[in-house]
Amino acid sequence: MRTTSITRRGREPSDAPPAAVDRLVEAFERLLARGESFTAISVEQLAREAGVARATFYLHFRNKGQLVSHAMQAVQGELKAAARSRLKKAGAYGRTEFQVFMREVVDILFQHRHAIWAMNEVAAYDPQVQAVFAEFMDQRTREIQRTLEQLERQGAAHPAAPAGLAPMLAWTIERSFCQMLSELSPREERAALADRLTHIIWSALARPEAAPGARSPG
């Protein structure tokens, strides 16, 4: 596979015009969805699929690892928006709101499943992608920690919740998503997975009694 010279320095993705970057990310996910492996996808192939010149890729990215990083940042943004919409509102929230949030999380992950699965696989041998994966998991851990802190402010946190619970629950979500959903999992299957994750995570974080503002799951 052709590699990029370490002397070639592209601009950071945040500096790039969104249209060109988005087209490259979308092309990357389409190629993965067709069964192409991360290592086999060339820059020429990416550029051709995105309908841009090869030089456009190097204008914005140093290599494919940085493209994966940008793709995961986009996923992070969608997950943060879901958290703001569902959980970071004024007042208390309960299991029902958390269940809706978890269903949205699973749907977002499924929408970007090919990039996430590729990141998971390539992280085993690519240090740059491994760093992207580590940051992705750190973000998931922080989200769960913030949920626990919100429950503590509400006086609704589980009294036996141990330190270090957040990373374990973050990995529960990641492993469940990667191992229990397939390429063609229908919406009902994704919702069922989200509801099981809701039960596990909410039971671990919230006290057994109903939290303030909680309602029975729909």
C-alpha positions as CSV (number, residue, x, y, z in Angstrom):
1,M,0.0,0.0,0.0
2,R,1.3,3.4,-0.8
3,T,2.1,5.5,2.2
4,T,2.2,9.2,2.8
5,S,5.5,10.9,3.4
6,I,5.9,12.2,6.9
7,T,7.1,15.5,5.5
8,R,3.7,16.1,3.8
9,R,1.7,18.2,6.2
10,G,-2.0,18.8,5.5
11,R,-4.0,21.3,7.4
12,E,-6.0,20.3,10.4
13,P,-9.5,19.0,9.4
14,S,-11.1,21.8,11.5
15,D,-9.5,24.3,9.0
16,A,-10.9,22.6,5.9
17,P,-14.0,23.6,4.0
18,P,-16.7,21.3,5.3
19,A,-18.0,20.2,1.9
20,A,-14.7,18.7,0.7
21,V,-14.0,17.0,4.0
22,D,-17.6,15.7,4.3
23,R,-17.4,14.2,0.9
24,L,-14.2,12.4,1.7
25,V,-15.6,11.0,5.0
26,E,-18.8,9.9,3.2
27,A,-16.8,8.2,0.5
28,F,-14.7,6.4,3.1
29,E,-17.8,5.0,4.8
30,R,-19.3,4.0,1.5
31,L,-16.2,2.1,0.5
32,L,-16.1,0.3,3.9
33,A,-19.8,-0.5,3.5
34,R,-19.0,-2.2,0.2
35,G,-16.6,-4.5,1.9
36,E,-13.3,-2.7,1.3
37,S,-10.8,-3.0,4.1
38,F,-9.2,0.1,5.7
39,T,-5.7,-1.0,4.6
40,A,-6.8,-1.7,1.1
41,I,-8.5,1.6,0.4
42,S,-6.0,4.0,-1.3
43,V,-6.1,7.7,-1.4
44,E,-6.7,7.6,-5.1
45,Q,-9.7,5.4,-4.5
46,L,-11.0,7.7,-1.8
47,A,-10.6,10.8,-4.0
48,R,-12.3,9.1,-7.0
49,E,-15.2,8.0,-4.8
50,A,-15.6,11.5,-3.4
51,G,-15.3,13.1,-6.8
52,V,-12.4,15.3,-5.8
53,A,-8.7,15.5,-6.9
54,R,-6.2,13.3,-5.1
55,A,-4.4,16.5,-4.1
56,T,-7.6,17.6,-2.3
57,F,-7.2,14.8,0.2
58,Y,-3.6,15.9,1.1
59,L,-4.8,19.5,1.3
60,H,-6.9,18.5,4.3
61,F,-5.4,15.3,5.7
62,R,-1.9,13.9,6.3
63,N,-3.0,10.3,5.9
64,K,-6.0,7.9,6.3
65,G,-5.5,7.8,10.1
66,Q,-6.3,11.5,10.3
67,L,-9.4,11.0,8.1
68,V,-10.6,8.3,10.7
69,S,-9.9,10.9,13.4
70,H,-12.1,13.4,11.7
71,A,-14.9,10.8,11.0
72,M,-14.9,10.0,14.7
73,Q,-15.0,13.6,15.7
74,A,-18.2,13.9,13.6
75,V,-19.7,10.9,15.5
76,Q,-18.7,12.5,18.8
77,G,-20.5,15.7,17.7
78,E,-23.7,13.8,17.0
79,L,-23.5,12.0,20.3
80,K,-22.9,15.2,22.2
81,A,-25.9,16.8,20.5
82,A,-28.0,13.9,21.5
83,A,-26.9,14.2,25.1
84,R,-27.6,18.0,25.1
85,S,-31.0,17.4,23.7
86,R,-32.1,14.5,25.9
87,L,-30.2,14.9,29.1
88,K,-28.6,18.3,29.6
89,K,-31.9,20.1,30.2
90,A,-32.9,22.1,33.2
91,G,-34.2,20.0,36.1
92,A,-34.1,16.3,36.8
93,Y,-34.4,13.5,34.4
94,G,-35.1,9.8,34.9
95,R,-35.0,6.4,33.2
96,T,-37.4,7.3,30.5
97,E,-35.3,10.2,29.2
98,F,-32.2,8.0,29.5
99,Q,-33.9,5.2,27.5
100,V,-34.7,7.7,24.7
101,F,-31.1,8.9,24.8
102,M,-29.7,5.3,24.6
103,R,-31.9,4.5,21.6
104,E,-30.5,7.6,19.8
105,V,-27.0,6.6,20.7
106,V,-27.4,3.2,19.2
107,D,-28.9,4.6,16.1
108,I,-26.0,7.1,15.7
109,L,-23.4,4.3,16.2
110,F,-25.3,2.1,13.7
111,Q,-25.4,4.9,11.1
112,H,-21.6,5.1,11.3
113,R,-21.1,1.4,12.0
114,H,-18.6,0.8,9.1
115,A,-16.2,3.5,10.3
116,I,-16.5,2.4,13.9
117,W,-16.0,-1.3,13.1
118,A,-13.0,-0.4,10.9
119,M,-11.5,1.8,13.7
120,N,-12.0,-1.0,16.2
121,E,-10.2,-3.5,13.9
122,V,-7.3,-1.3,12.8
123,A,-6.6,0.0,16.3
124,A,-5.0,-3.3,17.0
125,Y,-2.0,-2.6,14.8
126,D,-2.1,1.1,13.9
127,P,-0.9,3.4,16.7
128,Q,-2.6,6.5,15.2
129,V,-6.0,4.8,14.9
130,Q,-5.4,3.3,18.3
131,A,-5.1,6.9,19.7
132,V,-8.4,7.8,17.9
133,F,-10.1,4.8,19.5
134,A,-8.8,5.7,22.9
135,E,-10.1,9.2,22.7
136,F,-13.5,7.9,21.4
137,M,-13.7,5.7,24.5
138,D,-12.6,8.4,26.8
139,Q,-15.5,10.6,25.5
140,R,-18.0,7.8,26.1
141,T,-16.6,7.4,29.7
142,R,-16.9,11.1,30.4
143,E,-20.5,11.1,29.2
144,I,-21.4,8.3,31.6
145,Q,-19.5,10.0,34.4
146,R,-21.5,13.2,33.8
147,T,-24.7,11.2,33.9
148,L,-23.7,9.8,37.3
149,E,-22.8,13.3,38.5
150,Q,-26.2,14.6,37.4
151,L,-27.9,11.8,39.3
152,E,-25.8,12.7,42.4
153,R,-27.0,16.3,42.1
154,Q,-30.6,15.1,41.9
155,G,-30.0,12.9,45.0
156,A,-30.8,9.9,42.8
157,A,-27.4,8.2,42.3
158,H,-27.1,4.5,43.3
159,P,-25.5,4.5,46.8
160,A,-23.3,1.5,46.0
161,A,-22.0,2.8,42.7
162,P,-18.2,2.2,42.9
163,A,-15.4,4.4,41.6
164,G,-14.3,3.4,38.1
165,L,-17.8,2.3,37.0
166,A,-18.0,4.8,34.1
167,P,-15.3,3.2,31.9
168,M,-16.7,-0.3,32.5
169,L,-20.1,0.8,31.3
170,A,-18.6,2.7,28.3
171,W,-17.0,-0.6,27.3
172,T,-20.3,-2.4,27.8
173,I,-21.9,-0.2,25.3
174,E,-19.0,-0.5,22.8
175,R,-18.7,-4.3,23.0
176,S,-22.5,-4.8,22.9
177,F,-22.8,-2.6,19.8
178,C,-19.9,-4.3,18.0
179,Q,-20.8,-7.9,18.9
180,M,-24.6,-8.0,19.1
181,L,-25.6,-6.0,15.9
182,S,-25.0,-7.1,12.4
183,E,-24.8,-5.2,9.1
184,L,-28.5,-5.6,8.5
185,S,-29.9,-5.3,12.1
186,P,-33.4,-3.8,11.8
187,R,-34.6,-0.8,13.9
188,E,-36.5,-3.1,16.3
189,E,-33.3,-5.1,17.1
190,R,-31.4,-1.8,17.6
191,A,-34.1,-0.5,19.9
192,A,-34.0,-3.8,21.9
193,L,-30.3,-3.5,22.4
194,A,-30.6,0.1,23.5
195,D,-33.3,-0.9,26.0
196,R,-31.1,-3.7,27.5
197,L,-28.2,-1.2,27.8
198,T,-30.6,1.2,29.5
199,H,-31.5,-1.5,32.0
200,I,-27.8,-2.3,32.7
201,I,-26.5,1.3,32.9
202,W,-29.5,2.9,34.7
203,S,-29.5,0.1,37.3
204,A,-25.8,0.6,37.9
205,L,-26.0,4.4,38.1
206,A,-29.4,5.2,39.7
207,R,-30.7,4.3,43.1
208,P,-33.3,1.5,43.1
209,E,-36.1,3.9,43.9
210,A,-37.5,6.0,41.1
211,A,-35.3,9.1,40.4
212,P,-37.0,12.6,40.6
213,G,-38.8,13.2,37.4
214,A,-38.7,9.6,36.4
215,R,-41.5,7.9,34.5
216,S,-42.1,4.3,33.5
217,P,-40.4,3.3,30.3
218,G,-42.6,3.5,27.2
